[in-house]
Amino acid sequence: MSEAVQPQFALQRIYLKDASFEVPGAPRVFLQTWSPEVSIDLSTATARLDDGHLFEVTLALTVTAKNEGQTAFLVEVKQAGIFQAEGFSDADLAPLLGAYCPNLLFPYAREAVSDIVGKGSFPQLLLQPINFDAVFAESQRNLANETVTA
């Protein structure tokens, strides 16, 4: 008689997978009055690794600051992690990888963005917390609506 596998979850590694920073209007942007409009785009991606119990989750953030109608800076950060998830049903695995893991990665991505912006000689930029449970739920609703519509 086989016993059911107890669900196990473990963080293996967190790393900065990719980062870029652009200041297209330099040096003129530094001579203007600073009153930026900041927009943030985010996405997540999940890839199953070797043995089927390891997953790479990547949180991608793109932060664009416009000042006086022109792009002051553009930061792109991909923060990733390797997670072990074993013994979870597909229904439980989806929110674990789609919401819980990005929630773990976000503070690291926020710090990377803040550091890069500061090194670019701009005022500190602290991104507000994101409710990844709500983001994941919304993406699931959109996916369900696309399936019904198709």
C-alpha positions in Angstrom: 0.0 0.0 0.0 1.5 3.4 -1.0 1.2 6.4 1.1 0.3 9.8 -0.3 3.3 12.1 -0.7 3.2 15.0 1.8 3.3 18.3 -0.1 6.7 19.9 0.3 7.8 23.4 -0.8 11.3 24.9 -0.6 13.0 27.9 -1.9 16.3 26.8 -3.5 17.7 30.1 -4.8 16.7 33.7 -5.7 18.7 35.6 -8.3 18.6 38.6 -10.6 18.2 37.1 -14.0 18.3 40.3 -16.1 18.3 44.1 -15.6 18.5 47.1 -17.9 18.4 50.8 -17.4 18.0 53.6 -19.9 18.0 57.3 -19.6 17.2 58.4 -23.2 17.1 62.2 -22.4 20.4 62.4 -20.5 21.8 64.9 -19.6 18.9 67.3 -20.3 16.5 65.3 -18.1 18.6 66.3 -15.1 18.1 70.0 -15.8 14.3 69.8 -15.7 12.0 70.2 -12.7 11.4 66.7 -11.4 7.7 65.7 -11.3 7.5 62.3 -12.9 4.6 60.1 -13.9 5.6 56.5 -13.1 4.0 53.5 -14.7 4.7 49.8 -13.9 4.1 46.7 -16.0 4.6 43.3 -14.5 4.4 39.8 -15.6 5.4 36.3 -14.3 6.6 33.2 -16.0 7.0 29.7 -14.7 9.2 26.9 -16.2 9.4 23.3 -15.0 13.1 22.3 -14.5 14.9 18.9 -14.7 13.2 16.4 -12.4 9.7 17.9 -12.6 9.7 19.0 -8.9 11.9 22.1 -9.5 10.4 25.3 -11.0 11.9 28.6 -12.1 9.5 31.5 -11.4 10.4 34.8 -13.0 8.9 38.1 -12.0 9.5 40.8 -14.7 9.0 44.5 -13.8 9.2 47.3 -16.3 9.2 50.8 -14.7 8.9 53.8 -16.9 9.2 57.4 -15.5 8.0 60.2 -17.8 8.9 63.8 -17.0 7.4 66.7 -18.9 6.0 64.2 -21.4 9.3 62.5 -22.2 10.8 59.3 -20.9 13.2 60.2 -18.1 14.2 56.6 -17.4 13.2 53.0 -18.1 14.1 50.1 -15.8 13.6 46.5 -16.6 14.3 43.8 -14.0 13.7 40.1 -14.1 14.0 38.6 -10.6 13.8 34.8 -10.6 13.9 32.0 -8.1 14.2 28.2 -8.2 11.5 26.5 -6.1 10.9 22.9 -5.2 7.3 21.9 -5.1 6.4 18.3 -4.6 3.2 16.5 -3.8 0.8 19.4 -4.8 -2.2 18.9 -7.0 -2.4 21.0 -10.1 -5.1 23.1 -8.5 -2.8 23.9 -5.5 0.4 24.2 -7.6 -1.0 27.0 -9.9 -1.5 29.6 -7.1 1.7 28.6 -5.3 3.8 29.3 -8.5 1.5 32.1 -9.8 1.0 34.1 -6.6 3.0 32.9 -3.7 6.4 32.7 -5.4 6.1 36.1 -7.1 5.2 37.5 -3.7 8.5 36.1 -2.4 10.4 37.6 -5.3 8.9 41.1 -5.3 11.0 42.6 -2.4 14.2 41.6 -4.2 12.9 43.1 -7.5 11.8 46.3 -5.7 15.3 46.6 -4.1 16.9 46.1 -7.5 14.8 48.8 -9.1 15.5 51.2 -6.3 19.2 50.6 -6.5 19.4 51.0 -10.2 17.3 54.2 -10.2 19.5 55.7 -7.4 22.7 54.8 -9.3 21.2 56.6 -12.3 21.2 59.8 -10.1 17.4 59.9 -9.8 15.5 60.3 -6.5 14.8 57.0 -4.7 11.9 55.1 -6.1 10.1 52.7 -3.7 7.5 50.6 -5.4 4.3 50.0 -3.5 3.5 46.4 -2.5 1.5 44.3 -5.0 -1.3 41.9 -4.1 -0.1 38.9 -6.2 -3.1 36.9 -5.1 -5.4 39.4 -6.7 -3.2 39.6 -9.8 -3.3 35.8 -10.1 -7.0 35.6 -9.6 -7.6 38.3 -12.3 -5.4 36.4 -14.7 -7.3 33.2 -14.0 -10.6 35.0 -14.6 -9.3 36.4 -17.9 -8.0 33.0 -19.0 -11.4 31.5 -18.2 -13.2 34.2 -20.1 -11.0 33.7 -23.1 -11.7 29.9 -23.0 -15.4 30.5 -22.9 -15.3 33.1 -25.7 -13.1 30.9 -28.0 
